Amino acid sequence: MKKILFIASIFLLSCSTPKKVQTQNILGKWKVTNIQNVTLVDETNAFFNFQMEEVLSGNTSCNNYTGSFKVKGKTISISKTGATKKLCFGKLNNYEFLFFESLNRVNRFEIERNFLTLFDEEGKVLFKANRN
């Protein structure tokens, strides 16, 4: 009887693992390298930081932001974003505008090795990032 319970518990735990692992794949800090096919300059500090408890924070290249995210399979939704209001000039201002405009449209993600790609509903690439 003990063997059956042991095997059953291992089976049940292994069935619930993939969902957890997929969410954990996206967790961590990702340096944004491209927004809507615009390559960011090297000194730009734009990044995503996907954290436990479905918290998202980071930097747009000028301002810090925070929000929440939910992952289900390869689908991701990002919501409730807020940001600091530091004044940005030139390219940094343009990057920030693109960043927030794109962030609200994120619908799906793919991770290949240390590279993250975020897509909209139509499959258009919104962000490319690499693991920091």
N, C-alpha and C positions, 0 to 999 in steps of 0.2 A: 504494500500500500504506500509506503514511504517513497519507493522508487517512482510510482505513478504520479504522486503529487510533485515530486522533484522535476520529473520530465514535463509535466503539465505547466509548472511555473516557468521553466526555461522557455517553453514554447510560447506562452503568453507574453513574456518579456521580449522575446525576439520579434513577435508580431508588432509590438508597439514602437520598436526602435527606429524604423525608417523615417517616420514623421519627425521625430526628435532630431535625428541626424540631419535631415534636410534643412531645418531651421538653423541648426548649429553651423552648417556650412557657410551661411551668410554672415554669421556673427563675427564681429571684429572691425578693424579699421581698414578702409579702402580709400586709396588716393585716386581722386577723379583726374583722368587724363584727357577726356574728350566729352563734350556736351553737344549733342546734335551735330556731329561731324565737325565741330570746331575744336581743334587741338589746343589745350591750355598750355601757356608758357610754363617752363620749368619751375620758376619761383612762385607759382600759384600754390596756395595751400588748401585747395578745395578737397574735402574728404567726407566720407560717410563713416559713421561709427554705429553699427548695428549692435545693440546690447541686449542682454537678457531682459526679461519682462517686457519685450516688444518696444523698447525705447530706441529711438534714432536720434543721433546728435551729430554735429560736425561743423564744417566751415564751408561757406559758399565761394571763397576766395577773398572775401572782404568781411563778412559778418558771420557770427556763430548762429546756429539754428538748433532747434530741438523739435521732436515730434514723436509719433508712434508709427509702428508698422505691424502688419499681419502677413504671415506666410502660410499658404496652403498649396502644397505641391510646388509647382514652379510659378504660381501666381503670388504677387505681392501687392499690397495696398499700403500707401503712406498717407497719413492724415495728421491733423491737429499740429501743423507746423507753426512755429513762432521763431522770431529772429531778433538779434540786436539791431540797432539802427545807426551803425557807424556810416559816415559819408564815404562813398567810394568814387574814384575817378577813373577815367579811361577804360582800359581793357577789363580791369577788375569790376567795374560797374556793369559792363556788357556781360561778363561771365556770370555775375550774380543774377542779372535779369534772366538769362537763359537757364540758369540753375533752377530758380524757383518756378519758372514757366514749365520746365520739363519735369520737375519733381512731382507736381500734381497729376501728371499724366502717366506715371509709372504703373505698369500693370503686370509685367512678367520679368523674370530674371533667369540668367544662365550663369553658371560658374564652371569655368574650365581651367584646371590647375589653379593659378593665383590670379585669374582674371575674371572680373564681374562685368556683365553686360545687362543693362536695364532697358526694357522695351515698353512701348505703348501698346494699346489694344490692337492696332493694325500691324504690329511687328516692326515698327520703325525703331532704330536704335536711338535711345535718348542719352544714355551715359555709358562710358567705358571707364573702368577703374581697375587698379591692381592692388593686391593685398600689401599693406604696409608692414 
